[in-house]
Amino acid sequence: MQKNIGAAKDDQYSQPTINVLEIIGNADRGGMENYLKNFIAYLPVEFQLTFICPYESEFTSYLRELDKGSVYIAAIEDDPFWNSIQMATEVARLHQVDIIHAHMPKAHGLAGLVGSLIKKPVVATVHGMEITSHELGITKTVNSHLVTNNQQAYLQALALGILPSNVDLINNGVDTSVFRPIKSETNFRSRILVPETAPLVGFMGRLEYEKGPDLFLKAAEHIHHQLPDAHFVVVGDGSMKDQLRLLCTRMALDQHVHFLDWKAENAHIYPEIDILAHTSRSDGTSLVLMEAMACECPTVAIGIGGVLEIVENRSSGLLATDWEDVALKILNLLKHPEMIRQMGRAGRIRVEKLFNASTNTLRVAEVLRRQVIRGSLNLKTVGNLNRNSKTSLLRDIASNDSLQKEL
């Protein structure tokens, strides 16, 4: 039984406008920023957004180009500065904010203070695998609502004493209309000088220690010794890039490892790769894995963190214990083209079912709508809701609560 929360209402009540202040604790390239791009794209039109980010970046330029709401810059620290509290409070009042939505613990701290000052509810999306003591303290002090994206963080929240009514588990997701198993018209392989018949293994992500790009190169060296015609592509940017190029030279892999800069849209690359290797030392709910699976590109991943919840072992991909196991599993998989195709199809089905950005964003929207009502002792504090709209929202929330009890 599933509620169609995205459908237009056919009754006499108009849909209310809900003003949301998004306080974002980072503005770089990463999983949280990609999550927000999907969130903004699929959030229902009744939500009007305003953004506070910690500094100017490509991400803030992207937000302004979207023209979905005003973008403000304020320092966001674990111990918020008074001028940041003052500025965020004034932004909330200026835009008649009904609810504050925070991303990352330090943004949650600022959101909690501002929400308490203006008496508006706060929702914090937890993007990692753990509830930090800092975030737990904020949640219990200001009674904010948590949205986690993995089982580990959700169950930890419950174990730490957060009430089930104050936390939701909603998976991350990818845009399945963008990430599709369709090869681009441009000849990707010829552009990077890889023969059409050569096996191509890929790595996508930030070139930082925790993402394990050096472990990928160790696996590549092992694979190359066994399969000399294999090629490898590394897509990403980061502080380890020069070090990785030097490592390639030492491994005599210069002609077989191809480095590409990270682009805003990399969806066309996944269908060109035979297998994606995921060698992170630490990871949460990896969007790269979901993107690859959506494009029917099978994955071989070191089984850590949120990877264990994303890859269905021996169905949509393979889990490995370390970089050497990654190499051995890739070598074996390359011997079975039909298994590669089957895993690719299974990955796409799994993403459509569990990690669909459109569906999961609507679930977050429902949480925001509920908290707007529950955070108001009387509906007069919700500035944009007329009487009929308030009644409509209350009826929806009651219906949703009944649904949760049935489930």
Order of alpha helices (4+ residues) and beta strands (2+ residues): beta-alpha-beta-alpha-beta-alpha-beta-alpha-beta-alpha-beta-alpha-beta-alpha-beta-alpha-beta-alpha-beta-beta-alpha-beta-alpha-beta-alpha-alpha-alpha-alpha
